[in-house]
Amino acid sequence: MRAWTASALAVGLVLIAGCTVEQPGVASTRSKQNDNGTIIAANNDPNGTTPDTTPDTTPDTTPIPVEQGVIDFGSKKEPKPYDGYLTAAFSDIEAFWKVQFQSVYGSPFKPLSGGIYA
């Protein structure tokens, strides 16, 4: 019983620690929008003036364009509104690992081979 409790506590602490670590240089294309679709106001103003802290509540509904050559959707697939999100996500993940892989694993990053099919 003690081992189970200790294991559960350890897993919980690892999850909490991992979820609170900020990764420098990591950005996503929709990072200014929360789960409710509300745009979060920027904290930095390039002109040095006091920023407007009133959040813009207009959700960004602009579709993300599909990046050609990232995912092979096939010739018969009907385009979906989330296709651009998928290609952007894979591009962001690959860009992150191109920079971080060497320092984490000690060898150069090798991109996926063989393609991604949806």
matplotlib code that plots the C-alpha trace (Angstrom):
import matplotlib.pyplot as plt

x = [0.0, 2.8, 4.6, 1.4, 0.9, 4.5, 4.3, 1.1, 2.6, 5.8, 3.8, 1.7, 4.8, 6.4, 3.3, 3.0, 6.7, 6.6, 3.4, 4.8, 8.2, 8.4, 10.3, 12.2, 11.8, 8.7, 5.7, 2.6, 0.5, -2.5, -0.8, -2.7, -6.0, -7.3, -9.6, -12.7, -11.5, -10.8, -7.7, -5.3, -3.9, -0.1, 2.1, 4.7, 4.3, 7.2, 6.8, 7.4, 4.0, 1.6, -0.2, -4.0, -4.9, -8.4, -8.4, -9.8, -12.6, -12.9, -11.8, -9.4, -11.4, -8.9, -8.2, -4.6, -3.3, -2.3, 1.5, 2.1, 4.5, 4.0, 1.2, 0.0, -3.8, -4.3, -6.1, -9.6, -9.7, -12.2, -10.5, -11.3, -11.1, -8.4, -6.0, -4.0, -3.7, -2.3, 0.3, 1.3, 1.5, 3.9, 6.0, 6.2, 7.2, 9.9, 11.3, 11.5, 13.4, 15.8, 17.0, 16.7, 17.5, 21.3, 21.4, 18.9, 20.1, 23.7, 23.1, 21.8, 18.0, 16.8, 13.4, 10.7, 11.2, 8.6, 6.0, 3.0, -0.3, -3.8]
y = [0.0, 2.4, 1.6, 2.4, 5.7, 6.7, 5.9, 7.9, 10.8, 10.7, 10.5, 13.5, 15.6, 14.8, 15.8, 19.1, 19.9, 19.1, 21.1, 24.2, 24.4, 27.2, 26.2, 29.2, 29.5, 27.4, 29.2, 28.0, 29.7, 30.1, 30.8, 34.1, 32.4, 30.5, 27.5, 29.7, 31.3, 34.6, 36.5, 37.2, 40.7, 41.1, 42.0, 43.9, 47.1, 47.8, 51.6, 51.5, 52.8, 51.2, 48.5, 48.3, 45.5, 45.1, 41.7, 41.5, 39.0, 38.5, 34.9, 34.5, 32.4, 32.9, 29.4, 28.3, 27.7, 24.2, 23.9, 21.8, 18.8, 18.3, 15.8, 13.7, 14.0, 11.9, 13.0, 11.9, 13.4, 16.2, 19.3, 19.8, 23.0, 21.5, 20.5, 23.7, 23.1, 19.6, 20.8, 23.7, 21.4, 19.0, 21.9, 23.4, 20.1, 19.5, 23.0, 22.6, 19.3, 20.7, 23.1, 21.0, 17.4, 17.7, 19.2, 16.7, 13.4, 14.2, 13.4, 15.4, 15.5, 13.3, 14.4, 11.8, 9.8, 8.1, 10.8, 11.5, 10.2, 11.3]
z = [0.0, 0.8, -2.5, -4.4, -2.5, -3.0, -6.7, -7.2, -5.4, -7.5, -10.8, -9.6, -8.8, -12.1, -14.0, -12.0, -12.6, -16.3, -16.9, -15.2, -17.0, -19.6, -22.8, -24.2, -28.0, -28.2, -29.8, -31.5, -34.2, -31.9, -28.7, -28.1, -28.0, -24.9, -24.8, -25.0, -28.2, -26.4, -27.6, -24.7, -24.7, -25.3, -22.4, -24.3, -26.2, -28.6, -28.2, -24.4, -23.5, -21.1, -22.9, -23.1, -20.7, -22.0, -23.8, -27.4, -27.1, -30.9, -31.7, -34.6, -37.1, -39.9, -41.3, -41.2, -44.7, -45.7, -46.1, -49.2, -48.9, -45.1, -45.2, -48.1, -47.9, -51.1, -54.2, -53.2, -49.7, -49.2, -47.7, -44.0, -42.0, -39.7, -42.5, -42.1, -38.4, -39.0, -41.4, -39.1, -36.1, -37.8, -39.2, -35.7, -34.1, -36.7, -36.4, -32.6, -32.8, -35.5, -32.8, -29.6, -30.7, -30.7, -27.2, -25.8, -27.5, -28.6, -32.3, -35.2, -35.9, -38.8, -40.1, -40.7, -43.8, -45.9, -45.5, -43.4, -44.8, -43.7]

ax = plt.figure().add_subplot(projection="3d")
ax.plot(x, y, z, "-o")
ax.set_aspect("equal")
plt.show()
